[in-house]
């Protein structure tokens, strides 16, 4: 039985110069993914062809993990771009491509225009095969993926104690001793309350940061 093949055609490409503000490589990869989602919207809008399906590829495992995770769980930079991508596209449209097969990288390697007429214009060979024959992701995300998650600090609350219920007057041999212990416990309870409020205020500032 002859295996089905597909034709690959070049439609459009777009790139951007890295910003002057220094960004990490995963951040730049995410920027590229966001740019790709914008370009897709333009192509679909302007093209008369009705596309049955659209797939996107990235060789960045971190970017792929970010795109397939809830955007609100990340810090602002990643959250904003992941949110935009997820608004434009279904995260399941994104696939992983091995770096050595990512022909898009060719334009950043100082190639001549004549050299771009090969795989860069026609795409990697696996695109001509059924999706079941496409590369499967084998790499795991770097720890930087976790570094972009919000840090959520748990704050436990302790109810303010009712001194009258904590102290049993029958256990004290003298009135003076009962008063002294009662005052000591009330001071301790007040210190705990003030410390709890201070920590709660600090957590609010951390979460807003």
Secondary structure, DSSP 4 states (H G I P E B T S, - for coil): -PPP------------PPPSS---HHHHHHHHHHHHHHHHHHHHHH-SS--S---EEES-HHHHHHHTS-GGGB-HHHHHHHHHHHHHS-GGGEEE--GGG-GGGGGGTT--GGGGGTHHHH--GGGGS-GGGS--------THHHHTBPP-------PPP-HHHH--GGG-SSHHHHHHHHHHHHHHHHHHHHHHHHHHHHHHHHHH-
